[in-house]
Each structure stands twice: as structure tokens, then as C-alpha cells.
Amino acid sequence: FQYCIDRVCTHLGWPVGHAYLIEGNEVLVPTAIWNRKIPERFSSFRAASEALPLRQGAGLPGTAWSGGRPLWMNNLAANPAFRRRKEAQDAGLSTGLAVPVMVEKNVVGVLEFFHEKDIPPNPRLLAVLPHIAVQLGRVVERRGLEESLRKNAAQLRMFINNLPVILWVTDREGKLILLEGKGVAAAGLDPDLLTGDSVFTMLDRRTDITGSIQRSLTGEE
């Protein structure tokens, strides 16, 4: 989100950008992700935003979440639909723009942007933003899958390390690249020292085993 917020603020010349994330498909949770060059004069507005979770349909980002499309809002200080009216007035912010981030047909977050001037809705910008949000959603989805794979790998390793076995994997040349299992410690083996060694050297006296390994590596077994 950081990169996208910075790019949009720089490209459009809007001084404030912020990200909300949806938690449990029930509430928008404010993050600490803002455009990196946000001026200090918006610190009170920033603090108020980070303390304001929103339900679907509530406020600028909640309404964008509900509608599933970008939402442009003017006259923030007097708009009853905007929850941070006083803070917006104190900060001199007049125009708001919220963009839902989509993963397939689901909204996973909302980016919001603010400007001090009263800027009328830009139809061309509103037409382009959904495509940007979809691309960003794909990045979010991919990172979510990567995180899931990392967690699954950690769980699998924990499971293997508690089994009374020795699990070992070699590359095509017979060099040890993985040594896991509860039996490793029981056998007095050190994975850090053995990783990278050739199993043919380690088991040079067990020709029955090395022969089977060689046939497996060449595809004969």
C-alpha cells in the first residue's frame, strides 16, 4: 500500500494519503500507513484517523467499501457523512477520495486521499482508479499466499522435527540439502555441519544404500 499511496499523492498533488484494512470482513481498521511526505500540519487529522475504525457504510472509506467503487466527497467539514469533520476543518482539508482495494470481488482495504482545495469530481480519474485498485489487490493476494506458504512450511517443519525419524534430501549430485527429524539429534548428527556434504562420502561403507541412492538419482528406481 505504501508505494501506491506515495505514487498517487505525488502524481495527483494531493498532500494526504492513508490506508484502511478490512478485519474479519466486519470492520475497517485504520493503519499507520500514510504517504511518506505528509506535512506535519496534518498530525491532528492523522491521529484522529488512526483512532477511528469504521463499519461498512460509515464515513468516506466505509461508504466506498459498501459501494465497491471509488467515492469522491466534497466540503468535508460540513458533510454529515464524513466522520472527521472537525479534524478536517482544523486541518483545512476540503476534498476526500476513497478507493476500495479489490481481491476478485471482495474489498480487502480502502485507500483514502485528501486535498485542501475544493476539487470537483474528476470522471477520468474515477474511471482509472478501479483498475489500479484491482492491480493492487492482486499484489495483496499474492503476498497473502506467500505468507500462507511460509506458515505452512513452518508448521510442516515443526511436525517433522517432532517425528522419531531422520528425513534427508539430496540434490542431483547426492549433496545433502535437508536433514530434519527428531532422530537427527538422537543419532548425534549436526545438520549445519553435514549440509552440503556428499551422502556417497558419508555412507561410503554402505554400498547397498549408496547404490540404491545412485539408481534413484539416475531415475532407475
C-alpha positions, 0 to 999 in steps of 0.5 A: 500500500505504501508505494501506491499511496506515495505514487498517487499523492505525488502524481495527483498533488494531493498532500494526504494519503492513508490506508484502511484494512478490512478485519474479519470482513466486519470492520475497517481498521485504520493503519499507520500507513500514510504517504511518506511526505505528509506535512506535519500540519496534518498530525491532528487529522492523522491521529484522529484517523488512526483512532477511528475504525469504521463499519461498512457504510460509515464515513468516506472509506466505509461508504466506498467499501459498501459501494465497491467503487471509488467515492469522491466527497466534497466540503468535508467539514460540513458533510454529515457523512464524513466522520472527521469533520472537525479534524478536517476543518482544523486541518483545512482539508476540503476534498476526500477520495476513497478507493476500495482495494479489490481481491476478485470481488471482495474489498480487502482495504480502502485507500483514502486521499485528501486535498485542501482545495475544493476539487470537483469530481474528476470522471477520468480519474474515477474511471482509472482508479478501479483498475489500479485498485484491482492491480493492487489487490492482486499484489495483496493476494499474492503476498497473502499466499506467500505468507500462507506458504511460509506458515505452512512450511513452518508448521510442516517443519515443526511436525517433522522435527517432532517425528522419531525419524531422520528425513534427508534430501539430496540434490542431483549430485547426492549433496545433502540439502535437508536433514530434519527429524527428531532422530537427527539429534538422537543419532548425534548428527549436526545438520549445519555441519553435514549440509552440503556434504556428499551422502556417497562420502558419508555412507561410503561403507554402505554400498547397498544404500549408496547404490540404491541412492545412485539408481534413484538419482539416475531415475532407475528406481 
